[in-house]
């Protein structure tokens, strides 16, 4: 319509609602009137239908509002001038304000315009005070100037005035009358009931002032009102006590829904109180703050104090307030609120109030009743507390042990760092989960309580959540005190990976402890570290540095660049690469350690110095890892009978198929029996180049790596020369067996670098060693173990059928993997339950022991 209003009715949208028991249906809509501000919008509307019996149903529909013949927003804007508004005080607010919209100022209707897009700017003189789109809020009276601009830039202006509202009063301005003690000999209950001690009577007959008999307030005349209610207690003869409850209403801020603006106060009036016993709250014992119960349904009606005593076995003093005998007239009441109701778990917050009838005062306390929580977490005390039970806060069977408060003197606050650097026990660094740790999630929040020149006080709030029920959580606060007095002289040493470094020598006088810390009061002039870790450099460092030099994968970390710069020329070149290779071969000694000082300006507090300790040439920063490799694989070659003076090619095979980026070998050998003549590359690939090696008399060293492509290494236990990935050329110096001259089972720092740049440690051995599996026992005869290699079983033949013995099988680490007693000639030992690989067997027969190698494939 032209007044920018459109209305529809439920009947316009009804498609045939009906009722089996009534013809009289009543409809309602969540919205039936629409304005031009709704044009273009699609608005959800709910239609509800009722019958006379109260039955109902509903349907949801979408209403799209269109403008029919309405002129859109134009530039002909006009504002009303000289408007006046008054500040308002919404219910529950303490300070008055007013919200102004474009519609408060615009002259005429603006159909099709979205008022939320209108810019409103409020000025005092030439200074802009406030602005906003669609509305502005002002809180002070005064003269203002308003500019309203619609999205296309058209603007209109208005001068307006904001008037102050009425004078508002707050709770703080209410003064309740004090307690009184009156001498009124001979007064009766009937006289008291007939207002003999009303506020007016107290002023008229007992000469009390207005302030002593009624609530008073300042500057709130006409805005406040009061009422009172008396409870009268008789103590014998003419002794009484009146508990007068005052209710004061502040009409300026009163909210009837929330009760905001209504204030209560108590006044005690003692009449002839010589016989009244004076009790106080020191005579009251409140119930236990936490109870744990189990029940199938969440129902407070069956968890009354009486139920807790009769049905759950709790003692009286644990469930209700108790009083000393002279205060028998004390009374209590409680209110329950169910929270965290996620069946079968819930918490009941039970608030007790104890009323002292003698002075009208209330004592409150809160009790939490945990329903079905006992099977999870009930502890609320730290692990240092002696074990008791859930009720007392520390049980031995709980799912969590809470950490104790801690005191530290460095800046490492993360749980792992507290253990690593500060020497804090694991149990005090975090909550420790038991029974079903995978069922929980642990989170923390740190709150800075206070900070001074010597100490930081931190509250660490731990939250444990049951993953199966995200609403089921337990909170615990741990105190952390940080002593700052030693920070000024604290020096920290750690690896690139954050591992604390022990035994770093400072100024030849101070040594770092197991946490990598040392207190140094003087200037730091000299640092040294003399621990040799030869295995720190390997083919992985070669590969990473090569990729950087070739531009394939640049090293961007400043620490790693310094660690890789062996010759110290601030450039990474092939010369650095050569130094690492020679070090791995044992030609060069790169035992130097260096120190990189870390500056962290982001910390408000910090130590005297932080140093990263690194080994020159350790490109991947792994020097301090306990194990360079993440796993292992096996290599082998076939045993041979060697004739003096003849040359042999020894193919080396891998037991599994791998994609490799490089490898390194350090193979011991007996230089009195064989001579190393050379090393050849892969039979099935030509991507490895320069198979150079270094012979250190009794050990052969060689490594190679791929520049671009990955090497595909065939695997298996079949000695097929086409699947070998490297071979040795040797010359025999005497007649011997290969297993007596080449010790492939004694590899030293030998690795394969897989396609993920992970090192796999190499374990070696000889396949089909000559004479393995056939044993001569003096006085008994020959024992045979075959087949070897074996797949499903191996058979044992003894010299005669009457012999019996035991069979033991060990892996390369010496772990017993198979044991069988009462073996006899012809017995077949099943190998189905062990993995492929090299094993050592031991057979005990009639006091004789024989050993040999067994391959399972």
N, C-alpha and C positions, 0 to 999 in steps of 0.2 A: 504494500500500500504506500501511499505518498508519505505517510508518517513513519516509514521505514520499519514497519512491524508486520510480521506474518505469523499466523497461528494455525495449527492443525489440531485435530481432536482424535482420541483413540479410535473412535468409530470409523474415521477415515481410513484406518489401516487394518481394521479387524477383518479377517477373511473367514469368519465362521466359528468363533469361540462358542463352546456349549458346555452345559453342566448336566449331569445325570439326575440331580436332585433339586434343581432350581432353575427358573427361567429368568430370575432377576440377577443380572450380572453388573458389576461395577468395574469400570476401567480407570487406570491412572497411568500417567506418563512421567518419566524422569525430566523431560523438557518438552514443552508444547509451544512456547513463544520464541520466535527468532527475530533478530534485528539485522540491519544492514552490515553490522560488524561481522555477521556470520556468512556473508556472501562469499561463495567460492569454497566454503568449508564443507566437509562431510562429517556429520556429528552423530556419534552413537547414542541411541535412545532406547530405553527399556520400557516396555509396556507391560503392566501387571493387571490381571483380571481376578476379581474376588467374587465369591457368592455369599449369601447371607449367613452361611454357617462358618465362614472364616476360611474356607478352602481357597487356594490361590494357585496361579500358574503365571509364567511370564515368558516373554519373547524379546529378543534383541533385534533391532533394525538399524539401518543407517539412513540418515536424512541429509540430503544434499541441498544446500540453500543457494538459489539462483536469484540474480537481480532481473526483474521483469520491468523494463521501461524506466529504470532508475538512472538518473544522470550520474556518471562516475565522478570521482574526486576531481575538482577543477582548481584553478588558481585563484578563484574569487573567495579568498579567505578573509574573515573578519572576526575580531576579538571584542568581547564586551570589556568596557573600561570601568575603573572605579569600583571593583568588586571588593567585598569584605568577607573574610572567613575567620573562624575561631578554632583555636587548638582543641583537640579532643584527647580524652584519656580512655583508650580501650580497656575492657576488663582484664585485670591481671597485670597491666603495665604500671610502672611507677612514674613514668615521665610522659607528659603530653606531647602530641605531635599531630600533624595533618598530612594526608596524602592527596595531592592535587593531580588531576588528569586533564587532557586537552578539552574534554567535554565541559569542564567547569568554566572555561573561558570562551569557547567558540560560539559565535553568533550564528544560529541556524543549524540545519542538519547537513551532514556530509556523508550521504549514503555511499557505500562501496569503499569507503576509506578504512584502512586499518590504523586505528588510533595508536596502536603500539609502535607504529613506525614514525609517529610525530615526535620531533625533537623539542624538548622543553628546556629553556634556559632562564634561570632566575638571577636577577641582578639587584645589588644595592648600589645605587649610583652607577658608576661605570665598571664596578668590580663584579664579575660573575661569582655567585655564591654556590649554586647547585645546578646540576643538569641531569637529564635522563630521557630515555625514550618511553613514551606512554605514561609516565608518572614521575613525580618528584615528591620528596618528603621534607617538610620543614618542621622545626621544633621550637623556633623562637618567634615571639610577636614582633611586628615592625612593618615598615613601608617597603614594598618590593616592586620590581618591574619584571614582567614576564614576556619572553619572546617564544612563539610557537612556530615551528617550521615543518611543513609537510615534505615528503620525500623528493618532490620535484623542485624544491627550493623556495616555494612561496611562503611568506612569513606574515604573521600579524602580531600586534603588541597589546599589552594591557598593564595598567597600573593597579595594584591591589594592596589590601591591608590584611595583616594577620593579627587578630586580637588574642589577648591572653585568656586562658580559661579560668575556671573558678580555682580558689586556693585548695590544694590537695594536701591531705595529711597522710602520714605513714605510721607503721606500727611503733616506731621508735618514739613517737610523740605521745604515747598513751602511758599514763602513770596509774597503776592499780593501787588501791589502798593497802596499808600494812596490816599485819596481824595485830589483834587487840586482846587485852586481858581485862575483864570487867568484874568489878565487885558489885553484885546485885543480890544481897541476902534476901532469901525468901521468895525469889522469882520462881514461877511455875512453868510447866510445859505449856499450859493453856495460854499464858501471857505471851510466851515466845511465839506460839502459833498465831497469835493475834497482833503480830508486828510490834511487840514491845521492844524489839531490838532491830527494827528496820533502820536504814540509813538516816532517815529523818529523825527517828526517836533517839538514835545515838548522838546526833547533833543537839537535839532539844533537851534531852533528859540527862545525858552523860557528858555534855560539853566537849564532844569531839569535833574536830574541824571538818570542813568539806573534803579536804585531801585525805583524811583518815577514814572516811566513810563511803566515798564514791570514787569511781575512776575519773581522772581529770586529763585534760589535754590542752595544748597551746595552739592558738591561732586556727582552730578548727571549729569554731562556733557554727552550729547549724549543719555540720557535716557528719557528726558523730551521734550515736545513740547507744544506750546500754540497757541490759536487763540482768537480773540475778536470780539464782535459785539456791535455796538453803537445804542442807541436810543436817538434822539435829540429832545429837548423840547424848544420851543421859548416862551419867556416871555415879548417880546416887545423891540423896539429899537434894540440895539445890545446885549441884554441879552439872554443867552442860558444856558441850562444845558444838559450835555452829561452823560447818564447812560451807562457806558462801562462794558459789561459782559465779563469776562475773563474765558476761558476754558483751563485748563492745563491737558494734558494727560501724565500719567506715564507709559511709554511703558513696563517697567520691571514687572509691576503687573497688567496691564490693562486686563480686561475681557470684551469682547464685548457683552456677553449675559447679565450679571448683571450690567454692567457699572462700576464695581469696577476698581479703578485706574484713574477715571475721576473726576477732582475737579473743581468747579466753584467758582468765586469770583467777587465782584462788586467794581467798582471805579466810583466815581462821580466827574465830572469836571464841575465847575461853571465858566461861562464866563461873566465878567462884572456884578457881582451878586448884585449890589446895589439895584436892583428893585425886587429881588427874595424874596418871602415870605418864612420864615423858619418855617415849621410845624414839629411836632414830634408825637410820638405814644400816648402821653398823651391826644391827641385830638380824639382818636379812642375809640369807645365803641363796644366791640365784642358781638356777639349774645349769647342768653341763652345757657348754656351748655347741657341742656336736654329738649327734646320735646317729647310729647306723642300723637300719632295719631292713628286712626282706619281706615283701608281700606281693601277691600276684596282681593286685590292682592298686591304682593310685587313688586313695580315698582317705581324706583327713578325718572323716567321721569315725573311722575305726583306729585312729592314731591319737586319740585323746590321751591326756596324762594317765588316766585310769587304765586305758588299754595298754599303754606302754609298760605299766607296772604289772598288770594281771596277765597279759598275753605275750609280752616280750621279755619279762623278767628284769626290767630296770628297777633300780632302787628309787625310793620316793624322792630323795634329795637330788637325783639326776634329772627328774622330769618336771618338778614344780618348785617354786620358791618356798623356802622354809624359814620360820621365825623362832626367836627365843620365846619362852613362855610368857614373859611379861608384856610381849607385844602381840598377844593373841588376837587383838582386834584389827591387826593388819589384814588386808585382803589383796587378792591379785586377780587379774583377768589376762587373757591372751587373745591375739588375732593371728590367723594363719594366712599365708600366701604361698601358692604353689608356683615354683619357678623351674625352669629347665625341664619341663614336662615332656619327656621323650620316652614313652613307655618302652621297656619296663622300668626306666630310670626317671627319678624326679627328685627335687629338693623342696622341702617345706620350710619356709622362713616363718618361725614362730616367735612373735614379739610379746614378751611378758611385761606387764605393768603392775607394780606393787604400790598400793595406795596406803600412805601413812595417815590414818584417820585423825591423828592427834594434831597434825599441822597441815594436812591437805596436800602434801607434796607427793610426787610420783617418782618412782625409781623404775627405769626401763632396762631390759637386757634382751638380747636376741639369741635364739637357739636355732640351729640348722639341723633338720632331720633328713638324712640321706637315705633314699629308698632304693634298695638293690644296688647301691654303690659298693658295698663291701666286697663283692667278687672282683672288683677292679682296684681302684686306688682310694685309700682312706687316710694314709699318713699325711700329716701336716707339720711334722717336726723334722729337723735335719738328721743326717745319718749318725752324728755324734751322740745323739740321745740314746740312752739305754733302751733295748727292746722291751716293749710292753704289749700293747694291743692297739687296735684301731681307735678305740675310744679315747686312749691317752695319747695318740698321735704318732706312734712309731711301732709298727708291727713287723715281724720277721718274714711274713708271707706276702707282703704287699707287692704290687707290680712295679713300684718305683721306690728308689732311695733318693731323697732330696739332698743337694749339696749343702755343706756347712758354709758359714760366712768365712771369707778369706782376707788375708792381709798380704799385699805384695809390694815390691819396691821397684817395679819397672813398668813400662808402658804397654806391655803385651796383655790384652784383655780378652782376646778370643779364646774359647774353651781349649782348642788344640794348643794354642800358644801358651796358655797358662801351664799346661803340662810340660811342653817342650822347653820353654824359656824360663818360666818362673818356678819350676819344681813343685807345682801344686799336684796333689794326688788326683788321679782321674775321677775318683768319686766326688771330689769337691769342685771339679771343673764344669760339671753338667749333671742333670738328673740321669741316674743309671736305671735302665729298664730291665725287668726280670720277667720270667714266666712266659710272656708273649710279647717281646719287645717290638716285633714287626707290626703289632696291632695299633701302635701309637705313633703320633707325630709330635716332635718337641720343637718349640719355638721360644725365642727370648726377646725381651725388650729392655734396653738399658735406660735408666733415669738418673740424671746427675742431680744428686741431692744437695751437695755443697762443694765448694772449691776454695781453698785458701793457699797460702804460700807453701805449706808443708804437706797438705793432705787433700786427697779427693775422696769423697764419699759417694758411692754409686749403689743404687738399688737395681739388681738384675731380676726382672720379673720373668719367671719360667712358666710357660703354658704347655701342658701336655693334653693332646686331643686324641680321643678314640676315633680312628679313621672310619670305622663302620658307622659312627654317629657323630657328625661334626659338631653337634650342639652339646656334646658331653665333654667338658673340659675341666682341668684342675690347674689351679694357679699356686705359685709359691714364690716368695720374695727372698732372694739371697743378697746379703750385704757384701760389698767389695770395698775395702779400704786400700787406697794406693798411697804409699809413703813417697813423697817427692824429694825428701831431703838428700837422697843419694843420686838423684838423676843427673845432677850437674857433673858428676864424675863417673857415670856409667858408660862403658864402652861395650858394644855388641858386635859379635862376629858370627856371620851365617854364610851359607852357600848361596849360590844363585837360586836354588830351589827352596831356600828358607830353612835349611837344616842347620842347627846350632853347631859351631865349630869349637871343639875343646883344644886346649894346649897351644893356642896362639900366644906367642911371647911378645910382650909390649915392653920396649925400652930395656930388654934383657933382664927384666925384674918382675914383671907381672904376667900371670898366665890365666887365660880364660877358662872358666869352669865348664861343666857338662851342659849348661844352658847357653854357652857361648858368651857369658857375661864376665866382666872384670871391672873393678873399681880402680881408676887411675887418676890420682889427684894432680899429677904434673902434666906438662905438655907431652903429646905423643910425638916421639922423634924417630922411633924404629919399631918395625913390625917384622916378625919372622914366623915361619911355620915349616917344620922339618919332617913331616910325615910323608913317606914315599907311597904313592898309589899308582903303580905302573899301569894297571888295567884301566885307568881313567881315560886313556887315549886308545881309540880303536878305529875300525873301518867306518863306523858311523860318522866320526868326526871328519874323516877323509871325504866321505860322500857329501856331507853338508857344506864343507868348505869349497869343494869342487863345484857344486851347484851354484854357490855364491859367485865364484870367480867367473863362471861361464854365463852368469846372468839368468840362470834358470829359476832359482829360488833365492833371492837376495836375503841376507841376514840383516834385519832391521833393528834388533835389540842392541842397545849400546853396551850392555854387559857382555853379551856373546861376541860382539865385534872385538872388544878389548881382549877377551879370553882367546880368540883365534889369532890375534896379531902376535905371532911368536917372536919375530925379529924386532918388534917395537917400532916399525917405521910408519905406523898409523895407516897402513894399507894392507889389504888382504890379497896376496898374490900366490903364484905357483911356488915361490920360495917358502912361504909358510907351509904349503902343502907338502913340500919335500921334507921339511923338518919333522912333521908329524909322522910321515912314512918311516923315516930313519929311526925315529924314536921307538915306533912299534917294532922295528927290526932289531932294536937294541944297539944301534950304531951311535945315536946321539943320546945324551942324557938331558932331558928337559925337566929336571926336578924342581925348577923354580916355581914358587908360588907368589902370587901377587894379591894386592888388596885394592878394592875400589870403594872409595868413600861415598856413601849415599847421603844426599841432603834432602830432607823432607820438610819444606817450609809450611806444609799444610797443618802440621801438628802444633797445637797450642803448647804442649809440653813434650819433651823428648830427651834422649840421653845425650851424653857428651859427644858421642860419635857412633855411627853405624858403618860397618865395613862388610862388603861382600868378599869372601875369600875364594880365589879361583886358581886352578892349575893352568899354566900356559899351554895352549893347544887344545884345551877341553871345550870344543866348539859347542857341544850340546849341553854343557853344564851339569854333567852327570858324575863328576869326580867323587862326590860324597855319597852316592847311592850305594846301598849294601850290595846290590846285585845289578850289574850293567844289563844283563839279559832278562827278558820277560818269560822265557821258556827255553826249551832245548830240542834238539833233533839229533839223530844218529847218522854217522857216516861209517863206511867200512871199505875194506879191500879184501881180495882173496889171498889166502896164504899161498906161498910158493916155496919150492925147493930151489935154492940159489947155488949156482956153480961158480967157483972162483974164476974171475976174469971175464965173465959174461955180463952183457948189459940187458936190462929188463925195463919194460914199461909197466908201471903199477897204476891201473885205473882206480880212482876213488869214487864211490857211489854214495848217494844219500838214500835213506830208507823211506823218505816221504817226498811227495811232489811239492815243489815250492816255486814261488815267484820271488826272485832275489835281485837285490841291487848291489850286492858285493859280498865278499867273504874275506876272512883272514885265518891263516893257519900257523901254528907253532908246534911242529911235530918233532919230538925227541927221536934220535936214532943213535946207533952204535957206529961211530966212524972207523972202528977197527974191522968191521964186517962189511960195510957197504960205503960207496961213495955216491953223493948226489950229483948227477950230471946235468939236470935241468928240470924244468916244469913246463908242461904243455897245457894250453887252454882247452876249452870245451870241444867235444866231438860234434855236438849238435848245434853250435852257435859260434858266431865270430864277433859278437858284440863286445867281448872283453879283450882288452889290448894290454900289451906290455906285461906279460907274466914274469916280471923280474922277481928275484928272491934274494935272500941273504942267508948264508950258511955260517952259523956261529959254532962250528966244529962238531957239536953234538946235538944241534937243533937246527931245523930248517924253518925259515920264516918267509912267508909270502902272503900277499894280499892283492886283490883287484876289485874293481868296482865298475859299474856301468855308467857311462856318461849320459845316456838318454833312455834306451829301452830297458825293460826288465828282462832278466835271465830266467828262462823257464827250466827248472831243474827236474828231470824225471826222477821218480822215486820207486823203490821196491827192493826186494831182497834177491832179485835175480841178477847175477853178475853178467850183464850184457854190455859189452864195451860201448855200444851205441848210446847207453844211458849214463855213462860216466860224465862228470862235469869238470874234472881235472885229473891229470895223471902226472906221476913222478917218473923221471928217467934216472935209474940207478945202475951202478956197476958193483958186482959182488967182489969183495976182496978175499973171501974164503968160502968154502962150502958150508952152507948154513941154511936155516929156515928163515923166511921173511919175518915171522913173528919173533925171532931172536935178534933181529937187526933193526926193524922199524916198529916203533912203539906207538901205534895209532891209538891205543887205549889209554895213553898218558898225555893227551892233548893239553896244551897250556894256553889259556887266553885265546881260544879259537872260536870264531863266530861266523854265522851267516846273517846278513842283513836282509830281512824280508821286504816285501813291497810296501809295507806300512812304516818303514824305517825303524822297525823293532829288531833288536839283536836276539838271535837264538843261539844259545851256547851249544857247541858241538861236542858230542860224546862219540868216541871212536872205538873200533874193534876190528878184528880180522875174521872173515867168513871162512868156513870150512878149513879151520886150522888143521894142519896135518897132524895126525895121531890123536886129535880130539875125538873122544867117543870110544876109544879103544884103550883099555888099561890092563896092564899085567900085574897081578898080585902074586908076590912070591909065596909059594906053597899052596896056592889055590888055583891059579890059572888066569884066563883072560875074561874081563868084564867089558861088555859092549853096550853102548847107548846109541840107539839109532831109531828112526832117521834123525839126522842133524845137519842142516836145519829141519825143523818139524813144523807141522801145521796143526793137526788135531791131537796128536799124541806122540809120545816117544816110548820105545820099548827097551827093556833092560834084559840082557842075557847074562846069567851068572854061570860060573864053571860047572855047577851041578845043581840038581833039583832040590837038594836038601838045605841049601844055604838060604838064610833069611837076613834081611837088613832094613835100613831106613833110607828114605830119599828126601833131600832138602833142596829147594830151589830158591835162589836169591836174585833180586834185581841188581842193577849196576850200583845202587846206593847201599847195597848190603841188607836190604829189607827182605825178610823171609816172606815169600809169596805163595809157597806150596810146601806141604809136609805130609809124608805118607809113611806109615810103619808097615812092618811085616811084608816087605816086598820079596818077590821070588822070581826065579828065572822065567822069562816070558811075560812078565807083567807089563801092561800098557798104562802109562801115566797120562791121564787126560790133560790137555793144554787148552781146552776150550774156555776156561775161566781166567786166562791171563792175556795181556795185550801183546801185540807183536813187539819184538825187540831182542836184545841180548840179555842172557841170564847166566848165572853160575850155578852148577849143581854140585851137591856133595852127597856121596853114597857111603854109608858105614856098613861094612860086612865083616862079621866075625873078628872084630877088633882092628880091622883095616879101614882106612879112609881114602877115597879117591875123589878128585875134583876135576871139573871140566866146564867148558862153555857150551851153552845151548842157545840156538837161535830159533825163535818162534816167528813164523811168517804166515 
